[in-house]
Amino acid sequence: MLPVRRFYLERHTDESGVSGTGKVATGCQFPSGKCYLEWLVSPRSATMHDNMDAMMQVHGHNGATELVWIDPAQEIIKGDWENKHMPERNRTYTAIWSAVRSGKIKRGKCRVCGATKTQAHHYGNYSGTKGVVWLCDKHHRAAHVRLRKAHKNISKNEVIKSDNSKHIVYMIAAKPNELDTDSQWWLPEDIEVLAWRFLINYRLQQADIFEEHTQKRPDIFLVESYVAPTSFMITDSKGQERTVTQGTWIVGFWIPSDETWNKVLQGQIKGASPRGPGQIVSGELPAN
């Protein structure tokens, strides 16, 4: 069993005019990830939070309050998915709100519903102050639920069919009006333009295919690209029927290399997603 880890809250600015500044609260984080917090100022109350993020979203006050660990981290704290796989999140969280307080980054509205009381959510991993989107508590929690499910089921969601004899695999590159793990979505008309532009640039040798968005793969060739004109059923590689919705962008790749093809068969290459410059616009997800 991992030990309980102690911490305290150092308040640099008292926005409420009640708690004062300095060391205002102390607490501990249990192996489950839950946090107990006890205030050192009147009234001396105590609260329990589901995790460190939830606690600091309430008491961090946009970076005015700093989390200070008393005990060093001995191991990654057991608990939910984020505690197991993202040990840098607490340090990153402090960096974000310090940047907000200094004016380096601006706190935005919820990307999904437009609410003004928001929390910082990262694209895929905790990478300092980069790749941050702003979400309200409800949609932030929902994003992490989708993230956990995506890491378990991503191969089922993206690779829809493969032909072993031809070394061709069909993947979904983008689906319309469906939230991804970053709480973003594509409108059908945007997917259409995206698919056309990519195909044109690919033929002009101005677009490439990458693995994990970083490693260029000249041994993978785009041979088919289309946007579904209507919804239809397809039998995937596992013999299961699934629905491809109207407006979905599907790409087909020819992979002549046996070594690379084995990555597809073993699930190391799991799906496709577009990469390139673009503008993110706030709005409400259209109802299906």
RABEL-V120555 format. One record per residue. RES is the residue in three letters. PSI is psi as a letter, one per 40 degrees, with the letter a starting at -180 (999 if undefined). Layout:
res=[RES;RES]
psi=[PSI;PSI]
This chain:
res=[MET;LEU;PRO;VAL;ARG;ARG;PHE;TYR;LEU;GLU;ARG;HIS;THR;ASP;GLU;SER;GLY;VAL;SER;GLY;THR;GLY;LYS;VAL;ALA;THR;GLY;CYS;GLN;PHE;PRO;SER;GLY;LYS;CYS;TYR;LEU;GLU;TRP;LEU;VAL;SER;PRO;ARG;SER;ALA;THR;MET;HIS;ASP;ASN;MET;ASP;ALA;MET;MET;GLN;VAL;HIS;GLY;HIS;ASN;GLY;ALA;THR;GLU;LEU;VAL;TRP;ILE;ASP;PRO;ALA;GLN;GLU;ILE;ILE;LYS;GLY;ASP;TRP;GLU;ASN;LYS;HIS;MET;PRO;GLU;ARG;ASN;ARG;THR;TYR;THR;ALA;ILE;TRP;SER;ALA;VAL;ARG;SER;GLY;LYS;ILE;LYS;ARG;GLY;LYS;CYS;ARG;VAL;CYS;GLY;ALA;THR;LYS;THR;GLN;ALA;HIS;HIS;TYR;GLY;ASN;TYR;SER;GLY;THR;LYS;GLY;VAL;VAL;TRP;LEU;CYS;ASP;LYS;HIS;HIS;ARG;ALA;ALA;HIS;VAL;ARG;LEU;ARG;LYS;ALA;HIS;LYS;ASN;ILE;SER;LYS;ASN;GLU;VAL;ILE;LYS;SER;ASP;ASN;SER;LYS;HIS;ILE;VAL;TYR;MET;ILE;ALA;ALA;LYS;PRO;ASN;GLU;LEU;ASP;THR;ASP;SER;GLN;TRP;TRP;LEU;PRO;GLU;ASP;ILE;GLU;VAL;LEU;ALA;TRP;ARG;PHE;LEU;ILE;ASN;TYR;ARG;LEU;GLN;GLN;ALA;ASP;ILE;PHE;GLU;GLU;HIS;THR;GLN;LYS;ARG;PRO;ASP;ILE;PHE;LEU;VAL;GLU;SER;TYR;VAL;ALA;PRO;THR;SER;PHE;MET;ILE;THR;ASP;SER;LYS;GLY;GLN;GLU;ARG;THR;VAL;THR;GLN;GLY;THR;TRP;ILE;VAL;GLY;PHE;TRP;ILE;PRO;SER;ASP;GLU;THR;TRP;ASN;LYS;VAL;LEU;GLN;GLY;GLN;ILE;LYS;GLY;ALA;SER;PRO;ARG;GLY;PRO;GLY;GLN;ILE;VAL;SER;GLY;GLU;LEU;PRO;ALA;ASN]
psi=[h;i;i;h;h;i;i;i;h;h;h;d;h;g;d;d;e;d;e;a;i;a;h;e;i;i;a;i;h;i;d;e;e;i;h;h;h;h;i;e;i;h;h;g;i;i;i;h;i;d;i;d;d;d;d;d;d;d;e;d;f;f;e;d;h;h;h;h;h;d;h;i;h;d;i;h;h;i;b;a;d;d;d;d;e;g;e;e;d;d;d;d;d;d;d;d;d;d;d;d;d;e;e;d;i;h;h;a;i;h;d;d;e;e;i;d;h;i;i;h;h;i;g;d;i;h;f;b;e;i;f;h;i;h;i;i;d;d;d;d;d;d;d;d;d;d;d;d;d;d;d;d;e;d;d;d;d;d;h;d;i;i;h;d;d;e;f;h;h;h;i;h;d;i;h;i;f;h;h;a;e;e;f;i;i;h;i;d;d;d;d;d;d;d;d;d;d;d;d;d;d;d;d;e;f;e;i;i;h;i;h;f;e;d;h;h;g;e;e;h;h;h;e;i;h;i;h;h;e;i;i;i;i;i;h;a;e;e;e;i;h;i;h;h;i;h;e;h;h;h;i;h;h;h;g;d;h;d;d;d;d;d;d;d;d;e;e;d;h;e;a;i;i;i;h;i;i;i;h;h;h;i;i;h;h;i;h;999]
